[in-house]
Each structure stands twice: as structure tokens, then as C-alpha cells.
Amino acid sequence: IGRVMGGVAPKIEADMKVSAPWTDRTTNARNSLRAEAKGGVDQASIILSGNVPYMIWLETRFSGKYAIIKPSMLKWGPKVIELCAKAVFRG
């Protein structure tokens, strides 16, 4: 599962950077988007983040019109679950 998470995290990050719905002025917000795989023996996760002070406003203002983190979770979550299930039950 760790390998699955590590393999899909860069794809999610690249997709977030391409799919972010706002118009860039400085590219700081887009460049700060991250999808990082973390985990150990008994757990694994992919953490999606944006590291500019105004990221909270992009995610929440105007009913989420400029959000990218939540839409990415909704888009990629089922795919990640499917890939993990295939990795665990392939035998």
C-alpha cells in the first residue's frame, strides 16, 4: 500500500497544479500545492496541502469556487482505494 500511495501522490499533485481553477497572478498558490504520501507499517495516507497564507480563502470563499484540495480528494479518493484494493487482494 505504501508503494501505491507513493506512486499516486505525484500524479495527484501534478493534477492539482494543472486543474486549479483560479487565474494565477504570482503562481505562488499553484506552486505550493502538494500531495505527500506518508505512512508506516500499519497506516498510510496522502496529505494534500497548499502552503500560502491565503489558501484557506481559495478553498472556502465564494462557496469553494476556487477550491482544488477538496475536489482533488473527491476525484482521486476512489481511485486510490481501488489501487490499494488491487494491491492487497491480487492473489
C-alpha positions as CSV (number, residue, x, y, z in Angstrom):
1,I,0.0,0.0,0.0
2,G,2.9,2.3,0.7
3,R,4.2,1.9,-2.8
4,V,0.7,2.6,-4.2
5,M,0.4,5.8,-2.2
6,G,4.0,6.8,-3.1
7,G,3.2,6.2,-6.8
8,V,-0.1,8.0,-6.9
9,A,0.8,11.1,-4.8
10,P,2.9,12.7,-7.6
11,K,0.1,12.2,-10.0
12,I,-2.4,13.9,-7.7
13,E,0.0,16.8,-7.1
14,A,0.5,17.3,-10.9
15,D,-3.2,17.1,-11.5
16,M,-3.9,19.7,-8.7
17,K,-1.4,22.1,-10.3
18,V,-2.9,21.7,-13.7
19,S,-6.6,21.7,-12.6
20,A,-6.5,24.6,-10.0
21,P,-9.4,26.8,-11.2
22,W,-8.0,30.2,-10.3
23,T,-6.2,32.7,-12.5
24,D,-2.5,33.0,-11.5
25,R,-1.1,36.3,-10.6
26,T,2.1,35.2,-8.9
27,T,1.9,31.3,-9.3
28,N,2.7,31.1,-5.6
29,A,-0.5,29.3,-4.7
30,R,-0.2,26.8,-7.6
31,N,3.5,26.1,-6.9
32,S,2.7,25.5,-3.3
33,L,0.2,22.7,-3.9
34,R,1.5,19.3,-2.6
35,A,0.3,15.7,-2.4
36,E,2.6,13.8,0.0
37,A,2.4,10.1,0.8
38,K,3.1,9.2,4.4
39,G,2.8,6.1,6.4
40,G,4.3,3.3,8.3
41,V,3.8,-0.4,8.9
42,D,0.1,-0.1,9.9
43,Q,-1.1,3.0,8.2
44,A,-0.8,5.1,5.0
45,S,-2.1,8.4,3.8
46,I,-1.8,11.1,1.2
47,I,-1.8,14.6,2.5
48,L,-3.0,17.3,0.2
49,S,-2.0,20.9,1.0
50,G,-1.4,24.3,-0.2
51,N,1.2,26.5,1.6
52,V,0.3,30.1,1.0
53,P,-1.4,32.1,3.7
54,Y,-4.5,32.7,1.6
55,M,-5.1,29.1,0.6
56,I,-8.0,28.9,3.1
57,W,-9.7,31.6,1.1
58,L,-9.2,29.8,-2.2
59,E,-10.7,26.7,-0.7
60,T,-13.7,28.3,1.0
61,R,-14.6,31.7,-0.4
62,F,-17.4,32.0,-2.9
63,S,-18.7,28.6,-2.0
64,G,-15.5,26.9,-3.0
65,K,-15.4,28.3,-6.5
66,Y,-11.6,28.3,-6.5
67,A,-11.1,25.2,-4.4
68,I,-8.7,22.5,-5.5
69,I,-7.9,20.4,-2.4
70,K,-11.4,19.1,-1.7
71,P,-12.3,18.5,-5.3
72,S,-9.0,16.6,-5.7
73,M,-9.9,14.4,-2.6
74,L,-13.2,13.6,-4.2
75,K,-11.7,12.9,-7.6
76,W,-8.7,10.8,-6.5
77,G,-10.0,9.2,-3.3
78,P,-12.0,6.4,-5.1
79,K,-9.1,5.7,-7.5
80,V,-6.6,5.4,-4.6
81,I,-8.9,3.0,-2.8
82,E,-9.3,0.9,-5.9
83,L,-5.5,0.8,-6.4
84,C,-4.9,-0.2,-2.8
85,A,-7.6,-2.9,-3.0
86,K,-5.9,-4.3,-6.1
87,A,-2.6,-4.3,-4.4
88,V,-3.9,-6.1,-1.3
89,F,-6.2,-8.6,-3.0
90,R,-4.3,-9.6,-6.1
91,G,-3.6,-13.1,-5.4
